[in-house]
Amino acid sequence: MLELRHITKRFGPPTAAPLLDGISLQVPPGQTVALLGASGSGKSTLLKIAAGIETADSGCVCFNGQDVTALPPEQRRFALMFQDFALFPHLNVQDNVAFGLIEQGQRKAAAREQARALLERFGLGQHALARIWTLSGGEQQRVALARALITQPRALLLDEPFSALDAELRLRLREEFKQRIAEAGMAALLVTHDEAEARAMASAGWHLQDGKITQRWQIQK
C-alpha cells in the first residue's frame, strides 16, 4: 500500500498559505485512487512528492509501512507517467521499453527480449523496431505504459495521462490501464481534472482544494 502521511508543502515566504496542508492518502495495491482539482491546486506537486522528485516541508511517504521519504526516486521503485509520455525520440520502441531494465544493470539482449514480449502483450510487437514518432498517440501511450510496467514498479503515478488524446482513444485506454494495474497488483495514483475519467478508472476519488482533500466517492470492494 502506498501512503502519504500529513504532507505539507509551501512555496514562497513562511507566511504564505501552504499549497498542501497536511495531506494524508492511502492507495491499496491493485487499485487506482484519483486526485481531482483545479489547475494549480497542488495535484502534480503531491504526485512529485510521492515520486521523490519534489521534497515535502513535512510529512512522509510510506510503502507497505516502510518510510521511503529519504529514498531517491530510483530506489522507491515507483513509475511516474506524464501526459507527454516522455519517450526517447532517439531510441526505437523496443529500446524505449527496455531502457529501465538496462539502467538497472540488465544486459541489453535480455532487456530487449523482455521488452519484445511485453510489446506483444500490448499488441505492439510489430512496432518493436519502429521510431517513436511513427506511432499514433495511443500507441505511444501504450509504449509509455509498457516502459513503466517492465521494471515491475510497486506503484504507478499518473499525471493527466490521457489529456493529449482524443475522446475515443481516452475511453479505450482508461479501461486498458485499469486492467493492467489490477493484473500487476500495483497501487496507482491518478491525477486528473476530468471527473468522468477518474470515475471510470478509480475505486476512490478525492478532491484537492485550498491545500486540503475531501473524499468524493469510494467503491466498496
C-alpha positions in Angstrom: 0.0 0.0 0.0 1.2 3.5 -0.9 0.6 6.0 1.9 1.1 9.8 2.0 1.0 10.9 5.6 0.5 14.5 6.7 2.2 16.0 3.6 2.7 19.8 3.8 4.3 21.9 1.1 4.6 25.7 0.9 6.0 27.8 -1.8 7.1 31.4 -1.1 7.6 33.0 2.3 6.8 31.2 5.6 3.7 33.3 6.0 2.3 32.1 2.6 -0.7 29.7 2.7 0.5 26.1 2.1 -0.2 24.6 -1.2 -0.6 21.2 0.5 -1.7 21.4 4.1 -1.3 18.0 6.0 -2.5 15.7 3.2 -3.0 12.1 4.0 -4.0 9.5 1.4 -3.9 5.7 1.1 -3.7 3.8 -2.2 -4.2 0.0 -1.9 -2.4 -2.5 -4.2 -4.2 -3.3 -7.4 -6.4 -0.2 -7.2 -6.4 3.3 -8.6 -7.1 6.3 -6.4 -7.9 9.5 -8.2 -7.0 13.0 -7.1 -9.0 15.8 -8.7 -8.7 19.5 -8.5 -8.3 22.7 -10.4 -5.1 23.7 -12.2 -2.6 25.0 -9.7 -4.3 23.3 -6.7 -1.2 21.2 -6.0 -2.1 17.8 -7.6 1.0 17.4 -9.6 3.2 18.6 -6.7 1.7 15.9 -4.5 2.5 13.3 -7.2 6.1 14.6 -7.5 6.5 14.3 -3.7 5.2 10.7 -3.9 7.7 10.0 -6.7 10.6 11.6 -4.8 11.4 14.4 -7.3 9.9 17.1 -5.0 10.5 17.4 -1.3 7.8 18.0 1.2 8.2 20.5 4.0 6.8 17.9 6.5 5.1 14.5 6.4 6.3 11.2 4.9 5.8 8.8 2.0 5.4 5.2 3.0 5.1 1.9 1.1 3.8 -1.2 2.9 4.5 0.5 6.2 8.1 1.5 5.4 9.1 5.1 5.3 10.6 5.8 1.9 10.8 9.6 2.2 14.5 9.7 2.3 15.0 7.4 -0.6 15.9 8.9 -4.0 13.3 8.3 -6.8 15.2 5.3 -8.4 15.2 3.4 -5.1 11.5 3.8 -4.5 10.5 1.6 -7.4 7.6 3.8 -8.4 6.9 4.7 -12.0 5.8 8.2 -13.0 3.9 8.8 -16.2 3.2 12.3 -17.6 0.8 13.4 -20.2 3.5 14.0 -22.8 4.7 10.3 -22.5 8.4 11.4 -22.1 9.6 8.8 -24.6 13.1 9.0 -26.0 12.9 10.1 -29.7 16.4 8.8 -30.5 15.5 5.2 -29.4 13.2 2.8 -31.2 10.1 1.4 -29.5 11.8 -1.7 -28.2 14.7 0.2 -26.7 12.4 2.7 -25.1 10.6 -0.1 -23.2 13.9 -1.9 -22.4 15.5 1.3 -21.1 14.6 0.9 -17.4 15.9 -2.7 -17.3 19.2 -1.6 -18.9 19.5 1.2 -16.3 19.1 -1.5 -13.6 22.1 -3.3 -15.0 20.5 -6.0 -17.2 22.3 -7.0 -20.4 20.8 -5.3 -23.5 19.9 -8.6 -25.2 17.9 -9.9 -22.2 16.3 -6.5 -21.6 15.2 -6.3 -25.3 13.8 -9.8 -25.2 11.6 -8.9 -22.2 10.6 -5.6 -24.0 9.5 -7.5 -27.1 7.5 -9.9 -25.0 5.7 -7.1 -23.3 5.1 -5.2 -26.5 3.5 -8.4 -27.9 1.1 -8.5 -24.9 0.2 -4.9 -25.7 -0.4 -5.5 -29.4 2.7 -3.6 -30.4 5.1 -6.4 -31.4 5.1 -5.3 -35.0 6.3 -1.9 -34.0 9.3 -3.0 -31.9 11.9 -1.6 -34.3 9.9 1.5 -35.3 10.8 5.0 -34.3 8.6 6.7 -31.7 7.4 9.5 -34.0 5.9 7.0 -36.4 3.4 5.8 -33.8 0.0 7.3 -33.1 -0.7 9.0 -29.8 -2.5 5.9 -28.4 0.4 3.6 -29.5 2.9 6.0 -27.9 0.9 5.9 -24.6 0.9 2.1 -24.7 4.7 2.2 -25.1 5.0 4.5 -22.2 2.8 2.2 -20.1 4.9 -0.8 -21.2 8.1 1.0 -20.2 6.6 1.8 -16.8 5.5 -1.7 -16.1 8.6 -3.6 -17.3 10.6 -2.8 -14.2 7.7 -4.1 -12.1 7.2 -0.9 -10.1 5.5 -1.1 -6.8 3.3 2.0 -7.6 2.2 3.8 -10.7 1.9 7.6 -10.6 -0.2 9.0 -13.4 -0.2 12.8 -14.1 -3.1 13.6 -16.6 -2.0 10.6 -18.7 -4.7 10.9 -21.4 -5.3 14.6 -21.7 -3.4 14.9 -25.0 -5.5 12.1 -26.7 -8.9 12.3 -28.5 -12.1 11.2 -26.7 -12.5 7.8 -28.3 -8.9 6.8 -27.5 -9.1 8.1 -24.0 -12.1 5.8 -23.3 -10.3 2.8 -24.7 -7.0 3.4 -22.8 -8.8 4.1 -19.5 -10.1 0.5 -19.4 -6.8 -0.9 -20.6 -4.8 0.9 -17.9 -7.3 -0.2 -15.2 -6.9 -3.8 -16.3 -3.1 -3.7 -16.4 -2.9 -2.0 -12.9 -5.2 -4.7 -11.4 -3.2 -7.5 -13.1 0.1 -6.2 -11.8 -1.3 -5.6 -8.3 0.1 -2.1 -8.3 -1.0 0.9 -6.2 -1.9 3.6 -8.8 -2.4 7.3 -8.0 -4.1 9.2 -10.8 -4.0 13.0 -11.0 -6.7 14.4 -13.3 -9.1 17.3 -13.7 -11.6 15.0 -15.5 -14.1 13.5 -13.1 -15.5 11.1 -15.7 -12.0 9.8 -16.3 -11.5 9.5 -12.6 -14.7 7.6 -12.0 -14.0 5.3 -14.9 -10.6 4.2 -13.5 -10.6 4.7 -9.8 -12.1 2.9 -6.8 -11.9 6.1 -4.8 -11.8 9.8 -5.7 -10.5 12.8 -3.7 -10.7 16.5 -4.4 -7.9 18.9 -3.6 -8.7 22.5 -2.9 -7.1 25.1 -0.7 -4.5 22.7 0.5 -7.0 20.1 1.8 -8.5 17.0 0.4 -12.0 15.7 0.7 -13.3 12.4 -0.5 -15.8 12.5 -3.4 -16.6 8.8 -3.7 -15.5 5.3 -2.8 -16.5 2.0 -4.4 -16.7 -0.8 -1.9 -14.7 -3.9 -3.0 
